[in-house]
Amino acid sequence: MGDLMTCKINADTSNGLKFVSDTSGEIDLQIDASTKVHMASDGKVGIGTSSPSKPLQVKQTAAGSGLSQTDIRATRDEYGADFSGYIDQGVGHGAIISSVDNGTATERMRIDNNGVLMIGTTAAYSDGSIGRGALQVDGRSGSRTGLTLRAKSTDGSSFVTSNVSLLGVVNGNGFIGGISANGTTTTFATSSDYRLKENVSYTFDATSRLKQLKPARFNFIADADTTVDGFLAHEVSSIVPEAITGTKDATRDIGTIKDAEGKVLNENVIEAEKKDGQTWEKTATENVNQGIDQSKLVPLLVKTIQELEARITALES
């Protein structure tokens, strides 16, 4: 059998070129007896799959990217030009979303293989205090705010000065706090409704507890030139435990995650982030720092002032 010849199909009429199947038929494009593109009878197109479930479905069975680059274009009449962008596979099988302006591609955000969405940064941040955030937004000194919450009208067409909820915090008990704004101020609220509480007591000794607190002046090691007033978290934990997060002298191990081929996927992460088929190797031990919410000290301060005022009144009378 001789060499195979190249077959060309030309469409020279105004009707173009049509591939026609009957009402129930399907169309396959094959190379070397292997179907590469399949069109189902309902019009769905599959690349790498013969049973597409979406209008266009690309399936990659081997390691790599199903879509190495998807071109997304939108006409911007006010500039009189087309702006385009693309989504590409990132390091560790994540996704990188870039914009293209005048032929120059600029990364705008990425999603890593752990599902972390990053805007303004290319590396997910993690430390012993906060762990790895699901959303990480980088601000830039003097040029860009990391995250802006905007108070808008119902249809989003204009700014408003009425009270608007900007952020909500929800757990298994429902809504437990959030951030809201009105025309002039911002409110950082935590749940405090009386219907959420029980065993309410107004008779406790605040002065004795307050006297156990040890206010101090100090500087943070990272900011040696600034002296501040405050507390050491572990010295407050036994007096107002609800004001403190973390445990004194806590640490955790961090390391590097690699895939089955030994390729580095993540660095400086805890072993719990390792997935099936991956390995984790310890590289360091880091501190898990304690924190304090000093607003939790306010009730103790108010009750102490009330007790002192009562004593002064008793002495004066």
C-alpha positions in Angstrom: 0.0 0.0 0.0 1.4 3.4 -1.0 1.8 6.5 1.1 -1.4 8.0 2.3 -2.5 11.1 0.5 -3.6 14.4 2.0 -7.3 15.1 1.5 -8.5 18.7 1.2 -12.1 19.9 1.3 -12.7 23.3 -0.2 -15.8 25.5 0.2 -15.9 28.1 -2.6 -19.5 29.1 -2.4 -21.3 31.6 -0.2 -22.9 28.8 1.7 -19.5 27.8 3.2 -18.6 24.3 4.3 -21.1 22.0 6.0 -20.7 18.6 7.7 -24.2 17.1 7.8 -25.5 14.3 10.0 -29.0 12.9 10.4 -31.2 14.0 13.3 -29.7 11.4 15.7 -26.2 11.1 14.3 -23.0 12.3 15.9 -19.7 13.6 14.3 -16.2 12.4 15.1 -12.9 13.9 13.9 -10.3 11.1 14.0 -6.5 10.8 13.6 -5.0 7.4 13.1 -8.3 5.8 13.9 -8.5 7.6 17.2 -11.3 10.1 17.9 -9.8 13.5 18.9 -13.0 15.7 18.7 -16.5 14.5 19.2 -19.8 16.3 18.5 -22.8 14.8 20.2 -26.3 14.9 18.7 -27.3 17.7 21.1 -24.5 19.9 19.8 -22.1 19.5 22.7 -18.4 19.2 21.7 -15.9 17.1 23.5 -12.1 17.1 23.1 -10.6 14.1 24.8 -14.0 12.8 25.7 -16.8 11.1 23.7 -19.6 12.1 26.2 -19.3 15.8 26.8 -21.6 17.2 29.5 -21.1 20.9 28.7 -21.3 22.9 25.4 -17.5 22.5 25.2 -15.6 20.1 27.4 -11.9 19.4 27.3 -10.6 16.4 29.1 -6.9 15.8 29.8 -6.1 12.2 30.9 -2.3 12.6 31.2 -0.4 15.0 33.3 -0.6 18.5 32.0 -3.2 21.1 31.2 -6.5 20.4 29.4 -6.6 24.0 28.1 -3.2 25.5 28.0 -4.6 28.9 27.1 -8.1 30.2 26.7 -8.5 33.5 25.0 -11.2 35.8 26.4 -11.9 39.0 24.6 -14.2 41.9 25.4 -14.6 45.0 23.3 -14.2 48.3 25.3 -15.8 51.1 23.2 -14.5 53.8 25.5 -11.0 52.9 24.6 -11.7 51.9 21.1 -9.6 48.7 21.5 -9.9 45.0 22.3 -8.5 43.8 25.6 -7.9 40.1 26.1 -6.8 37.7 28.8 -6.3 34.1 29.4 -6.3 31.4 32.0 -3.3 29.1 32.1 -2.1 26.2 34.2 -0.1 27.4 37.1 2.7 25.8 39.2 1.4 22.7 40.9 -1.6 22.3 38.6 -3.3 25.5 39.7 -4.6 28.3 37.5 -3.2 31.7 36.5 -5.5 34.4 35.2 -3.8 37.2 33.2 -4.8 40.2 31.2 -3.2 41.2 27.9 -3.0 44.9 26.9 -1.2 45.8 23.7 0.5 42.5 23.6 1.8 42.5 27.1 0.5 39.9 29.5 0.1 40.8 33.2 -0.9 38.3 35.9 -3.9 39.5 37.8 -4.7 36.5 40.1 -4.0 32.8 40.6 -5.5 29.8 42.3 -3.0 27.3 43.7 -3.5 23.6 43.9 -4.8 24.0 47.5 -7.6 26.2 46.4 -6.1 29.4 47.7 -7.1 32.5 45.6 -4.3 35.1 45.4 -4.8 38.6 44.1 -1.7 40.9 43.8 0.6 38.1 44.9 2.1 34.9 43.4 2.8 33.0 46.5 0.4 31.8 49.2 1.4 33.0 52.7 1.2 30.9 55.8 2.4 31.3 59.4 1.9 29.8 62.8 -0.8 32.3 63.8 -3.2 32.4 60.9 -2.4 29.4 58.8 -3.0 29.5 55.0 -5.9 31.9 54.1 -8.4 30.8 51.4 -8.2 34.4 50.0 -5.0 36.4 50.0 -5.0 40.0 48.7 -1.9 42.1 48.7 -1.9 45.8 49.2 0.9 47.9 47.9 2.4 50.8 49.9 1.3 54.1 48.6 -0.4 52.7 45.5 -3.0 50.0 46.3 -5.4 49.0 49.1 -5.5 45.3 49.7 -9.3 45.0 50.0 -12.0 47.5 49.7 -15.6 47.0 51.0 -18.0 49.4 49.3 -21.5 50.5 50.5 -23.7 50.5 47.4 -27.4 50.8 46.5 -29.6 47.8 46.0 -28.9 47.6 42.3 -25.2 48.5 42.8 -25.5 51.7 40.7 -24.5 54.2 43.3 -22.9 54.7 46.7 -25.1 55.1 49.7 -24.7 56.6 53.2 -27.4 54.5 54.9 -26.4 51.5 57.1 -25.0 48.7 54.9 -23.6 45.3 56.0 -20.2 44.9 54.3 -18.9 41.6 55.8 -20.5 38.8 57.7 -19.0 36.1 59.9 -20.9 32.8 60.1 -20.2 29.5 61.8 -22.3 26.5 62.8 -24.4 28.7 65.1 -25.2 31.1 62.4 -24.3 34.8 62.0 -21.9 35.8 64.9 -20.5 39.1 63.8 -19.5 41.4 61.0 -18.6 44.8 59.6 -21.2 47.4 58.7 -21.0 51.1 57.7 -23.3 54.1 57.8 -22.7 57.7 56.5 -19.8 58.4 58.7 -18.6 55.4 60.8 -17.7 51.8 60.6 -19.0 49.3 63.1 -17.1 46.1 64.0 -19.8 44.0 65.7 -19.8 40.6 67.5 -23.0 38.9 68.5 -24.4 40.2 71.8 -28.2 39.6 71.7 -29.6 38.7 75.2 -31.5 35.8 73.5 -28.2 34.1 72.9 -27.2 34.1 76.5 -28.0 32.5 79.8 -26.7 32.4 83.4 -26.4 36.2 83.3 -24.8 37.7 86.5 -24.2 41.3 87.5 -22.6 40.5 90.8 -18.9 39.6 90.4 -15.7 41.1 91.8 -14.1 43.0 88.9 -11.6 45.0 90.9 -9.7 42.0 92.3 -9.4 40.5 88.8 -8.4 43.8 87.3 -5.6 44.2 89.8 -4.1 40.9 88.5 -3.6 42.4 85.1 0.0 43.6 84.3 -0.1 46.5 81.8 3.4 47.0 80.4 5.4 49.1 78.0 7.5 47.4 75.4 8.5 47.3 71.7 8.0 44.5 69.2 11.2 43.0 68.0 10.3 43.8 64.4 9.7 47.4 65.3 12.5 48.3 67.8 12.0 52.1 67.5 8.4 52.1 68.7 7.4 51.7 72.3 3.7 50.8 73.0 1.4 50.1 76.0 -0.1 46.6 76.2 -0.1 43.2 77.7 1.7 39.9 77.4 -0.9 37.5 76.2 -0.1 34.6 78.5 -0.3 36.9 81.5 -3.9 37.7 80.6 -5.1 34.2 79.7 -5.9 33.1 83.2 -7.8 36.4 84.1 -9.7 37.2 80.9 -9.3 34.0 78.8 -11.9 35.0 76.2 -9.5 37.9 75.2 -6.7 35.5 74.2 -6.1 33.2 71.2 -3.5 30.5 71.1 -1.4 28.8 73.7 1.8 29.9 75.4 5.0 28.6 73.7 3.1 26.7 71.0 4.9 25.6 67.9 4.3 23.6 64.8 6.3 21.7 62.2 6.3 23.0 58.6 7.8 21.4 55.5 7.7 20.8 51.7 5.1 18.9 49.8 6.1 17.1 46.6 4.2 15.1 44.1 4.9 11.5 43.1 7.7 12.6 40.7 9.4 14.6 43.4 8.3 18.0 42.0 7.9 20.7 44.7 4.3 21.8 45.0 4.3 23.8 48.3 6.8 25.0 50.8 6.5 26.0 54.4 3.2 24.2 55.0 2.0 21.9 57.6 1.7 18.1 57.0 -2.1 18.3 57.0 -2.1 20.0 53.6 -0.6 16.9 52.0 -2.9 15.1 49.7 -3.0 11.4 48.6 0.0 10.5 46.4 2.1 13.4 47.8 4.9 13.4 50.3 5.7 15.9 53.0 9.2 16.5 54.5 9.8 18.7 57.6 12.1 21.6 57.0 11.5 23.8 60.1 9.6 24.5 63.3 7.8 27.8 63.6 6.1 29.6 66.5 2.3 29.7 66.7 2.0 33.1 68.3 -0.7 34.1 70.8 -3.0 37.1 70.2 -5.2 39.4 72.3 -8.5 41.2 71.6 -8.2 44.1 74.0 -11.8 45.0 73.6 -12.7 42.0 75.6 -11.2 43.8 78.6 -13.7 46.6 78.5 -16.4 44.9 80.6 -13.9 44.3 83.3 -12.8 47.9 83.2 -16.3 49.3 83.3 -17.3 47.0 86.3 -14.2 48.0 88.2 -15.0 51.7 87.7 -18.5 51.1 89.0 -17.2 49.3 92.1 -14.7 52.1 92.8 -17.4 54.8 92.3 -19.6 52.9 94.8 -16.8 52.9 97.3 -16.1 56.6 96.8 -19.8 57.4 97.3 -19.9 55.3 100.5 -16.8 57.1 101.9 -18.2 60.5 101.0 -21.5 59.8 102.8 
